[in-house]
Amino acid sequence: MFTYFWEVKKEVLVCASLSVLYLTYYLVEAVKKPILICRKGEFRQLLEERVPILSEYYWPTPWCVESRLQTVLGSVLRSLLLPPLRFRREVLQLSDGGQVALDWLEREGEGEARAVLLVLPGLNGDASAEYVRCLAGAARRLRAALVVFNNRGQGGLPLSTPRLYSAVSHEDVAEVVAAVAARGAPVVAAGVSLGGLLLGRYLAECGERAQLVAALVVSSPLDVEKGSQCMERWGLNAALSWHMARRLRGTVRARLPACEARVRGCRSLRAFDAAFTAPHFGFASPDAYYRAASLRARLLAVRRPLLCLCAADDPFQPLDALPLREAACCERVALCVTARGGHIGFLEGWWPARAAHQQYVARLAHQYFAALLPPDEAPAADPDACPVSPAAPATASS
């Protein structure tokens, strides 16, 4: 009996010691305030004074601090637990004969919109993406209309020209922003991953002519050359790269079946870009395409407020791949770098299954855009009082 209790005691002591060690690691290494990188000036002062989440500790889910786990589990949990959205579709004809879909979130009973929040999804993303539901929660708190830009061939819309989209398709973004801004309401935009690249490139190309009040970029590879190297690393990164390449092969098979043979053997994003994306958009190699898509050297050209949310452990763009020096010289661009969060993960709390408007990205978007939009005289909408309708097929409108 004595031997039995002694063994139990040893096991309890070992478990307690391991728990203390992990708790110490979690509090010291994982729980930190975001790093804000921006040149001193009006924009930095506004962020520090009117966006309180930037000065608060980010508490990642204790049992889910690993970056790849945050990336995968964040997507799965939000997809399963956040209610789907109902959209009204508008098809926009582009100047070269192509077409894209604009999916407008239904707003029954919410009154006149204060502004429009334009969302640019990531690679293979569309209006059904789980992070769109988080941004919809932020839009409701802002009393803003939400519209999702579906790239060519995405969202179930067929191609009208033999051209898909890439990280250099910012001309399409310019036409979409102009069409949304023509409605008269102030426009803010949020780009996620690849969508953030397109949004940042649009801002850099247009400068003062950009028709946006402000922009938010989430988990975007601002330096695509370094990001591509990270994505090709052995292990879980390579597995995520394989998964995205598989989805891209499916897009080519469905939209451009004549090109299917070129991508059939692609098992990574770099291989897909070498076989399809680079030649499809006139680049001699994937490296040339990555250089053209990178925002690192273009941040100084941005003339509208741009906040980039990044995680230091993002498997596709870790801290050492971020353009920290360039951002520190910009008056209109700021990097918000959390210690943890993965790629579009940003899970918080012991159980991260929170309502859409309580998700980290949604709270940041709400505070940031509220600080830059004209004052709202109407009371803020209560997200919990406006349940989202079940999903329904989007319909085209003229």
C-alpha positions in Angstrom: 0.0 0.0 0.0 2.8 2.4 0.9 4.5 1.6 -2.5 1.3 2.3 -4.3 0.7 5.7 -2.7 4.4 6.6 -3.2 4.0 5.9 -7.0 0.8 8.0 -7.1 2.5 10.8 -5.3 5.4 10.8 -7.8 3.0 10.9 -10.7 1.1 13.8 -9.1 4.3 15.7 -8.5 5.5 15.1 -12.1 2.1 16.3 -13.5 2.2 19.4 -11.2 5.7 20.2 -12.2 5.0 19.9 -15.9 1.9 22.0 -15.5 3.9 24.8 -13.7 6.5 24.7 -16.4 4.0 24.9 -19.2 2.1 27.7 -17.4 5.3 29.6 -17.0 6.1 29.2 -20.7 2.6 30.3 -21.7 2.7 33.4 -19.6 6.2 34.4 -20.6 6.3 33.4 -24.2 2.7 33.4 -25.5 0.8 36.1 -23.6 2.1 39.4 -24.8 0.9 42.8 -26.0 1.0 43.2 -29.8 4.0 45.0 -31.2 3.0 48.2 -33.0 5.4 49.2 -35.7 4.7 52.6 -37.3 6.5 55.9 -37.7 5.5 58.5 -35.1 2.8 60.8 -36.3 -1.0 61.3 -36.4 -1.8 57.7 -37.6 0.3 56.1 -34.8 -1.2 58.4 -32.3 -4.7 57.6 -33.4 -4.0 53.9 -33.2 -2.6 54.2 -29.7 -5.4 56.4 -28.4 -8.5 55.0 -30.1 -7.8 51.3 -30.8 -7.4 49.9 -27.3 -7.0 46.3 -28.4 -3.5 47.2 -29.6 -2.4 47.9 -26.1 -4.1 44.9 -24.5 -2.5 41.5 -23.9 -3.4 38.9 -26.5 -4.2 35.6 -24.6 -4.0 32.8 -27.1 -6.0 29.6 -26.4 -3.7 27.8 -23.8 -4.1 24.4 -25.3 -3.7 25.7 -28.9 -0.7 28.0 -29.1 1.2 26.1 -31.8 1.0 28.1 -35.1 -0.2 25.4 -37.4 -2.7 24.2 -34.9 -4.1 27.7 -34.6 -4.3 28.0 -38.3 -6.2 24.7 -38.9 -8.3 24.7 -35.8 -9.3 28.3 -36.1 -10.7 27.7 -39.6 -12.5 24.4 -38.5 -14.1 25.9 -35.4 -15.4 29.0 -37.0 -16.7 27.0 -40.0 -18.6 24.7 -37.7 -19.8 27.0 -35.0 -20.4 30.4 -36.5 -23.8 30.7 -38.3 -23.7 31.0 -42.1 -24.6 34.3 -43.8 -27.2 35.2 -46.4 -26.0 37.3 -49.4 -27.5 39.1 -52.4 -25.3 38.7 -55.5 -24.3 41.5 -57.9 -22.3 40.6 -61.0 -19.8 43.2 -62.0 -18.6 43.4 -65.6 -14.9 44.4 -65.8 -13.4 46.6 -68.5 -11.6 43.7 -70.2 -14.8 41.6 -70.5 -14.2 39.6 -67.4 -16.7 39.4 -64.5 -16.6 39.1 -60.8 -19.2 38.7 -58.1 -20.0 41.1 -55.3 -22.0 39.4 -52.5 -23.8 41.9 -50.3 -24.8 40.8 -46.9 -28.6 41.0 -46.3 -29.4 43.7 -43.7 -33.1 43.4 -43.0 -34.3 45.8 -40.3 -30.8 47.4 -39.6 -31.6 50.8 -41.1 -29.4 52.9 -43.4 -25.8 51.8 -43.5 -23.2 54.2 -42.1 -20.5 52.9 -44.5 -19.5 49.9 -46.6 -17.0 47.3 -45.5 -15.5 45.6 -48.5 -13.9 42.2 -47.9 -11.2 40.6 -50.1 -10.9 36.9 -49.3 -7.7 34.9 -49.5 -6.5 32.2 -51.9 -9.4 30.1 -53.0 -11.7 32.1 -50.7 -15.1 33.5 -51.4 -18.1 34.8 -49.4 -18.5 31.5 -47.7 -15.1 31.7 -45.9 -15.3 31.5 -42.2 -13.3 34.7 -41.5 -16.0 36.6 -43.5 -18.4 35.7 -40.7 -16.1 37.4 -38.2 -15.9 40.5 -40.3 -19.6 40.5 -40.7 -19.9 40.8 -36.9 -17.6 43.8 -37.0 -19.7 45.3 -39.8 -22.9 45.0 -37.7 -21.2 46.8 -34.8 -20.1 49.5 -37.2 -23.6 49.7 -38.6 -22.0 49.2 -42.0 -23.0 47.2 -45.1 -20.7 44.3 -45.9 -19.8 43.2 -49.4 -17.5 40.4 -50.4 -15.4 40.6 -53.6 -15.2 37.1 -55.2 -12.2 36.9 -57.6 -12.6 35.7 -61.2 -13.8 32.1 -61.2 -14.6 32.1 -57.5 -17.9 31.9 -55.7 -19.5 29.7 -58.3 -19.3 32.4 -61.0 -18.1 31.1 -64.4 -15.2 32.8 -66.3 -16.2 35.0 -69.1 -12.6 35.4 -70.3 -9.8 32.8 -70.2 -8.1 34.5 -67.2 -8.1 33.6 -63.5 -6.7 35.8 -60.7 -3.4 36.1 -58.9 -1.5 38.3 -56.3 -1.0 40.9 -59.1 -4.7 41.3 -60.1 -5.0 44.7 -58.4 -6.6 46.2 -61.5 -9.7 44.1 -60.7 -9.7 45.5 -57.2 -9.5 49.1 -58.5 -12.6 48.5 -60.6 -14.5 46.9 -57.7 -13.6 49.7 -55.3 -14.7 52.3 -57.8 -18.1 50.5 -58.3 -18.7 50.2 -54.5 -17.6 53.8 -53.8 -20.0 55.0 -56.5 -22.9 54.2 -54.2 -21.9 57.3 -52.1 -21.2 55.8 -48.7 -17.6 55.8 -47.2 -15.8 52.6 -48.0 -13.3 50.7 -45.8 -11.7 47.4 -46.8 -10.3 44.3 -45.2 -8.1 41.9 -47.1 -7.3 38.5 -45.8 -4.1 36.7 -46.9 -3.9 36.9 -50.7 -6.8 39.5 -50.5 -4.6 41.6 -48.3 -1.8 41.5 -50.9 -4.3 42.7 -53.6 -5.6 45.4 -51.3 -2.1 46.7 -50.4 -1.0 46.8 -54.0 -4.1 48.7 -54.9 -3.4 51.3 -52.2 0.3 51.6 -53.3 -0.6 52.0 -57.0 -3.4 54.5 -56.5 -1.8 56.6 -53.6 -3.9 59.6 -53.0 -6.4 58.5 -55.6 -7.4 55.4 -53.6 -11.2 55.6 -52.9 -11.0 54.1 -49.4 -11.1 55.7 -46.0 -8.9 53.0 -44.4 -7.8 49.4 -44.9 -7.0 46.4 -42.8 -4.8 43.5 -43.9 -4.9 40.2 -42.0 -2.1 37.5 -42.3 -0.9 38.7 -45.7 2.6 37.7 -46.9 3.9 41.2 -47.3 7.2 39.8 -48.6 6.1 37.1 -51.0 9.6 36.0 -51.8 10.4 35.2 -48.1 6.9 33.9 -47.6 7.2 31.4 -50.4 10.4 30.0 -48.8 8.6 29.5 -45.5 5.8 27.7 -47.2 8.2 25.2 -48.7 9.7 24.1 -45.4 9.5 20.5 -44.6 6.8 19.2 -42.3 3.4 20.8 -41.6 4.2 23.8 -43.7 4.7 21.6 -46.7 1.4 19.8 -45.9 -0.5 23.1 -45.9 1.2 24.1 -49.2 0.1 20.7 -50.7 -3.5 21.3 -49.5 -3.7 24.8 -51.1 -2.1 23.5 -54.3 -4.7 20.7 -54.4 -7.5 23.3 -54.2 -5.9 25.4 -56.9 -5.7 22.4 -59.2 -9.4 21.9 -58.6 -10.1 25.6 -59.6 -8.1 25.2 -62.8 -9.8 21.9 -63.6 -13.3 23.5 -63.1 -12.6 26.8 -64.8 -9.9 26.2 -67.4 -10.0 22.5 -68.2 -7.6 23.0 -71.2 -4.9 23.8 -68.6 -5.5 20.9 -66.3 -2.6 18.8 -67.7 -0.1 21.5 -66.8 -1.0 21.4 -63.1 -1.8 17.8 -62.6 1.5 16.9 -61.0 1.8 20.1 -58.8 2.2 19.2 -55.2 3.1 22.6 -53.7 2.2 26.2 -54.3 5.6 26.9 -55.8 5.2 24.1 -58.3 1.7 25.3 -59.1 3.0 28.9 -59.6 5.8 27.6 -61.8 3.4 25.5 -64.0 0.4 27.9 -64.2 0.4 31.2 -62.4 3.7 32.7 -63.6 3.1 31.9 -67.3 -0.6 32.7 -67.1 0.3 36.2 -66.1 3.3 36.8 -68.2 6.2 36.1 -65.7 9.3 34.1 -66.7 9.5 32.3 -63.4 7.7 32.0 -60.0 10.5 34.1 -58.5 9.7 36.9 -60.9 6.0 36.6 -60.0 6.8 36.7 -56.2 9.0 39.8 -56.6 6.2 41.6 -58.5 3.6 40.6 -55.9 5.6 41.7 -52.8 4.5 44.8 -50.9 7.8 45.3 -48.9 9.2 47.9 -51.3 5.8 49.5 -52.0 4.6 50.3 -48.5 6.0 53.9 -48.6 3.7 54.6 -51.6 0.5 53.9 -49.5 -1.3 57.2 -48.8 -4.4 55.8 -46.9 -4.4 54.4 -43.4 -3.4 50.8 -43.6 -3.1 48.4 -40.6 -1.5 45.0 -41.1 -2.4 42.3 -38.5 0.3 39.7 -38.4 1.4 36.9 -36.1 5.0 36.4 -35.2 4.5 32.6 -35.6 2.6 32.7 -38.9 3.9 29.6 -40.7 3.8 31.4 -44.0 5.3 34.7 -42.8 7.1 34.5 -39.4 8.5 37.6 -37.7 11.9 37.4 -39.6 10.0 37.7 -42.9 8.0 40.8 -42.0 9.1 44.2 -43.5 9.7 45.7 -40.1 12.2 48.3 -41.2 10.1 49.5 -44.1 7.0 49.8 -41.9 8.9 51.8 -39.3 9.5 54.5 -41.9 5.8 54.8 -43.0 3.4 57.4 -41.7 0.3 55.7 -43.1 1.2 52.0 -42.6 1.3 50.2 -39.3 2.1 46.6 -38.4 0.4 45.0 -35.5 2.3 41.8 -34.6 1.0 39.4 -32.0 3.2 36.7 -30.4 0.9 33.9 -31.4 -2.0 33.5 -33.8 -0.8 31.4 -36.7 -2.2 32.1 -40.2 -5.7 33.7 -39.8 -6.0 31.8 -36.5 -6.0 34.3 -33.6 -7.9 32.0 -31.2 -8.4 33.4 -27.7 -9.5 32.1 -24.3 -9.9 28.6 -22.9 -12.7 27.8 -25.3 -12.4 29.9 -28.5 -15.9 29.3 -29.8 -17.0 32.9 -29.4 -19.6 34.8 -31.3 -18.5 36.4 -34.5 -18.2 40.0 -33.2 -16.2 38.7 -30.2 -13.4 37.1 -32.3 -10.1 38.9 -32.2 -10.0 39.9 -35.8 -13.6 41.3 -35.6 -12.9 43.3 -32.4 -9.8 44.8 -34.0 -11.6 45.6 -37.3 -14.5 47.3 -35.3 -12.2 49.5 -33.2 -9.9 50.4 -36.1 -12.6 51.3 -38.6 -14.7 53.1 -35.9 -11.7 55.3 -35.2 -11.4 56.4 -38.8 -14.9 56.6 -40.1 -17.0 59.7 -39.5 -18.8 59.7 -36.2 -21.9 57.6 -36.0 -24.9 59.4 -34.5 -27.1 56.3 -34.4 -26.9 53.7 -31.6 -24.6 50.8 -32.5 -26.4 47.6 -33.6 -26.5 44.8 -31.1 -25.1 41.7 -32.9 -26.8 39.3 -30.6 -30.2 40.9 -31.4 -29.8 40.3 -35.1 -29.6 36.6 -35.7 -28.2 35.6 -39.1 -30.5 33.9 -41.5 -29.7 30.4 -42.7 -27.5 30.2 -45.8 -29.3 30.5 -49.1 -28.1 30.6 -52.7 -26.9 34.0 -53.8 -28.9 35.5 -56.6 -27.6 37.8 -59.3 -29.0 41.3 -59.6 -28.6 43.9 -62.3 
